[in-house]
Amino acid sequence: MGYLRTRRGQGLVEYSLIISLIVVVVILAVILLGNQLKNTYQNISCNVATHQNCP
């Protein structure tokens, strides 16, 4: 019984580390690409709203 409990705890720690790594990668991607994505969506919005070329 102790062996199974130890294995379950080990798996939980491994999944926690994987999820933490994914969260860090997503946060870094948002930080690095945030302004570029914001500008792209603003240009799309402007073009759709006015049907003209926007800055």
C-alpha positions in Angstrom: 0.0 0.0 0.0 2.8 2.4 0.7 4.4 1.8 -2.7 1.2 2.8 -4.5 0.8 5.9 -2.4 4.4 6.9 -3.2 3.9 6.3 -6.9 0.7 8.4 -6.9 2.5 11.2 -5.2 5.4 11.1 -7.6 3.0 11.3 -10.6 1.2 14.3 -9.0 4.5 16.1 -8.6 5.5 15.3 -12.2 2.2 16.6 -13.6 2.5 19.7 -11.4 5.9 20.4 -12.9 4.7 19.9 -16.5 1.7 22.2 -15.9 4.0 24.8 -14.3 6.3 24.7 -17.3 3.4 25.1 -19.7 2.1 28.1 -17.8 5.6 29.8 -17.8 5.9 29.3 -21.6 2.4 30.7 -22.2 3.2 33.8 -20.0 6.4 34.4 -21.9 4.7 34.1 -25.2 2.1 36.6 -24.2 4.8 39.0 -23.0 6.9 38.7 -26.1 4.1 38.7 -28.7 1.5 40.8 -26.9 2.2 44.1 -28.5 2.5 42.6 -32.0 -0.8 40.7 -31.6 -2.5 43.8 -30.2 -1.4 45.9 -33.3 -2.5 43.2 -35.7 -6.0 43.0 -34.2 -6.3 46.8 -34.1 -5.4 47.0 -37.8 -8.0 44.3 -38.6 -10.6 46.0 -36.5 -9.9 49.4 -38.2 -10.0 47.9 -41.6 -13.3 46.1 -41.0 -14.9 49.2 -39.5 -13.8 51.7 -42.1 -12.9 49.7 -45.2 -9.8 51.8 -45.6 -6.1 51.4 -44.9 -5.2 52.2 -41.3 -1.9 53.0 -39.8 
